[in-house]
Amino acid sequence: MRIGFSGHETFVCRTFWLKKGYDFVMDGRAFADEDAVVALGVGKNMVTSINFWMRGFHIMDRDQNNITDLGQYLFGGRDPFLEDIASLWLLHYSVVKNQKVFIFNSFFNEFTKQRSEFTKEHLIGFLKRKTESGGLRLFSEKTYESDATVFLRTYLRSHDGKADLEDETANLLIELNLLTAYFKENTEGKAVQWFRLLRQDRFDLPKAVLLYAILDRFGGESQTITFNELLEAPDSPGLIFSLSEKGLESQLRELAVFYHGDITFSETAGNQVLQIKNPLDKWTVLEEYYG
């Protein structure tokens, strides 16, 4: 796998950028067009950034420059202005499972297993170790710093007094409240910013999004999936949504009630399992939610 860094030009994805990019591509335009700056109404570096985030959130196909099924579903009519919290959870899921947006994928799949509380330096150190262990070239210190900063600001306001308030409130995934920030004194008495991501119940996560993620990750055919796979497997809903055991179990029990006959959640030989008895389609699940 090619590990990707940067590409965002140090810009966090703004809430309206994906819709702007979707409309641009649907008009038959390309980000390499000479007049893309004028057509999109942003600077040249922002054009590059919108292109990056369109692919990162998998709204546009990385190779063919076509709008994806997710992009068409959300921005083609269901929630083009991202007014429903479910849409933000879907975008979070989409960017985290995208292995080419390395920091998102590795943070939720690996880093959070090592640390629930961390500094930016801890995160940068992790990124360096990952590139080294993969036998890949090291990137510049500035690149690691930039990626870590943009990643954190996707979920958090900066609280450093340097960012424009309007820009900060427009950062795409802040409303998910996945990360929190706080300050703690180090051994020298200096206040250092720390970050926290705890595995929580997350009862605000729509069940339709959870089931969509399960079907997308494990497939919609009749099958049995262990609770531990749902909680801890790579790209599992437990890891991507940072769910606690209690929260995931509660949500699965409610899914079994809502989809009675199609889904069961039970204990077999001492192990909890989710059984998909009848094939389910992830898009049908979303359609039942969005109507």
DADA-V13736 format. One record per residue. N is the residue number from 0. RES is the residue in one small letter. PHI is phi in radians with two decimals (none if undefined). Layout:
# DADA-V13736
((N & RES & PHI) (N & RES & PHI))
This chain:
# DADA-V13736
((0 & m & none) (1 & r & -1.44) (2 & i & -1.41) (3 & g & -1.88) (4 & f & -2.20) (5 & s & 1.07) (6 & g & 1.72) (7 & h & -1.51) (8 & e & 1.01) (9 & t & 1.21) (10 & f & -1.71) (11 & v & -1.27) (12 & c & -1.18) (13 & r & -1.47) (14 & t & -0.99) (15 & f & -1.54) (16 & w & -1.15) (17 & l & -1.17) (18 & k & -1.15) (19 & k & -1.07) (20 & g & -1.16) (21 & y & -1.06) (22 & d & -1.06) (23 & f & -1.06) (24 & v & -1.21) (25 & m & -1.15) (26 & d & -1.39) (27 & g & 1.45) (28 & r & -1.61) (29 & a & -2.22) (30 & f & -1.16) (31 & a & -1.48) (32 & d & -1.03) (33 & e & -1.07) (34 & d & -1.73) (35 & a & -1.06) (36 & v & -1.05) (37 & v & -1.21) (38 & a & -1.11) (39 & l & -1.54) (40 & g & 1.25) (41 & v & -2.36) (42 & g & -1.26) (43 & k & -1.04) (44 & n & -1.15) (45 & m & -1.22) (46 & v & -1.03) (47 & t & -1.05) (48 & s & -1.17) (49 & i & -1.06) (50 & n & -1.02) (51 & f & -1.06) (52 & w & -1.24) (53 & m & -1.02) (54 & r & -1.38) (55 & g & -1.08) (56 & f & -1.48) (57 & h & 1.04) (58 & i & -1.51) (59 & m & -2.20) (60 & d & -1.10) (61 & r & -1.15) (62 & d & -1.79) (63 & q & -1.69) (64 & n & 1.07) (65 & n & -1.81) (66 & i & -1.21) (67 & t & -1.43) (68 & d & -1.05) (69 & l & -1.13) (70 & g & -1.05) (71 & q & -1.16) (72 & y & -1.10) (73 & l & -1.29) (74 & f & -1.55) (75 & g & -1.52) (76 & g & 2.78) (77 & r & -1.22) (78 & d & -2.76) (79 & p & -1.09) (80 & f & -1.86) (81 & l & 0.92) (82 & e & -1.52) (83 & d & -1.71) (84 & i & -1.05) (85 & a & -1.05) (86 & s & -1.14) (87 & l & -1.19) (88 & w & -1.11) (89 & l & -1.10) (90 & l & -1.18) (91 & h & -1.04) (92 & y & -1.02) (93 & s & -1.14) (94 & v & -1.30) (95 & v & -1.22) (96 & k & -1.35) (97 & n & -1.39) (98 & q & -1.11) (99 & k & -1.38) (100 & v & -1.69) (101 & f & -1.01) (102 & i & -1.13) (103 & f & -1.16) (104 & n & -1.12) (105 & s & -1.30) (106 & f & -1.10) (107 & f & -1.36) (108 & n & -1.50) (109 & e & -2.20) (110 & f & -1.04) (111 & t & -1.22) (112 & k & -1.32) (113 & q & -1.57) (114 & r & -2.51) (115 & s & -1.77) (116 & e & -2.25) (117 & f & -2.82) (118 & t & -1.82) (119 & k & -1.07) (120 & e & -1.13) (121 & h & -1.05) (122 & l & -1.14) (123 & i & -1.10) (124 & g & -1.05) (125 & f & -1.08) (126 & l & -1.07) (127 & k & -1.12) (128 & r & -1.11) (129 & k & -1.13) (130 & t & -1.21) (131 & e & -1.16) (132 & s & -1.19) (133 & g & -1.50) (134 & g & 1.19) (135 & l & -1.81) (136 & r & -1.19) (137 & l & -1.34) (138 & f & -1.58) (139 & s & -1.23) (140 & e & -1.00) (141 & k & -1.11) (142 & t & -1.16) (143 & y & -1.08) (144 & e & -1.06) (145 & s & -1.11) (146 & d & -1.10) (147 & a & -1.11) (148 & t & -1.12) (149 & v & -1.12) (150 & f & -1.04) (151 & l & -1.11) (152 & r & -1.29) (153 & t & -1.13) (154 & y & -1.91) (155 & l & -2.45) (156 & r & -1.31) (157 & s & -1.29) (158 & h & 1.01) (159 & d & -1.89) (160 & g & 1.36) (161 & k & -1.69) (162 & a & -1.55) (163 & d & -1.22) (164 & l & -1.02) (165 & e & -1.09) (166 & d & -1.12) (167 & e & -1.09) (168 & t & -1.24) (169 & a & -1.57) (170 & n & -1.08) (171 & l & -1.06) (172 & l & -1.91) (173 & i & -1.01) (174 & e & -1.14) (175 & l & -1.28) (176 & n & 0.96) (177 & l & -1.37) (178 & l & -1.90) (179 & t & -2.20) (180 & a & -2.14) (181 & y & -2.70) (182 & f & -1.98) (183 & k & -2.46) (184 & e & -1.27) (185 & n & -1.54) (186 & t & -1.13) (187 & e & -1.65) (188 & g & 1.41) (189 & k & -1.63) (190 & a & -1.29) (191 & v & -2.05) (192 & q & -1.37) (193 & w & -2.03) (194 & f & -2.25) (195 & r & -2.35) (196 & l & -2.28) (197 & l & -1.79) (198 & r & -1.34) (199 & q & -2.17) (200 & d & -1.19) (201 & r & 0.91) (202 & f & -1.23) (203 & d & -1.47) (204 & l & -1.33) (205 & p & -1.02) (206 & k & -1.08) (207 & a & -1.12) (208 & v & -1.22) (209 & l & -1.05) (210 & l & -1.16) (211 & y & -0.97) (212 & a & -1.12) (213 & i & -1.10) (214 & l & -1.18) (215 & d & -1.19) (216 & r & -1.37) (217 & f & -1.86) (218 & g & 1.69) (219 & g & -1.71) (220 & e & -1.33) (221 & s & -1.06) (222 & q & -2.97) (223 & t & -2.07) (224 & i & -2.13) (225 & t & -1.29) (226 & f & -1.06) (227 & n & -1.14) (228 & e & -1.11) (229 & l & -1.19) (230 & l & -1.57) (231 & e & -2.23) (232 & a & -1.16) (233 & p & -0.93) (234 & d & 1.07) (235 & s & -1.33) (236 & p & -1.06) (237 & g & -1.05) (238 & l & -1.38) (239 & i & -1.12) (240 & f & -1.63) (241 & s & 0.89) (242 & l & -1.58) (243 & s & -1.33) (244 & e & -1.02) (245 & k & -1.07) (246 & g & -1.13) (247 & l & -1.15) (248 & e & -1.05) (249 & s & -1.08) (250 & q & -1.13) (251 & l & -1.16) (252 & r & -1.12) (253 & e & -1.21) (254 & l & -1.08) (255 & a & -1.12) (256 & v & -1.27) (257 & f & -1.16) (258 & y & -1.84) (259 & h & -0.97) (260 & g & 1.72) (261 & d & -1.73) (262 & i & -2.31) (263 & t & -2.25) (264 & f & -2.27) (265 & s & -2.59) (266 & e & -1.99) (267 & t & -2.21) (268 & a & 0.92) (269 & g & 1.45) (270 & n & -2.02) (271 & q & -1.35) (272 & v & -2.41) (273 & l & -1.79) (274 & q & -1.94) (275 & i & -1.67) (276 & k & -1.45) (277 & n & -2.13) (278 & p & -0.95) (279 & l & -2.18) (280 & d & -1.84) (281 & k & -1.11) (282 & w & -1.28) (283 & t & -1.12) (284 & v & -1.04) (285 & l & -1.14) (286 & e & -1.11) (287 & e & -1.14) (288 & y & -1.37) (289 & y & -1.33) (290 & g & 1.22))
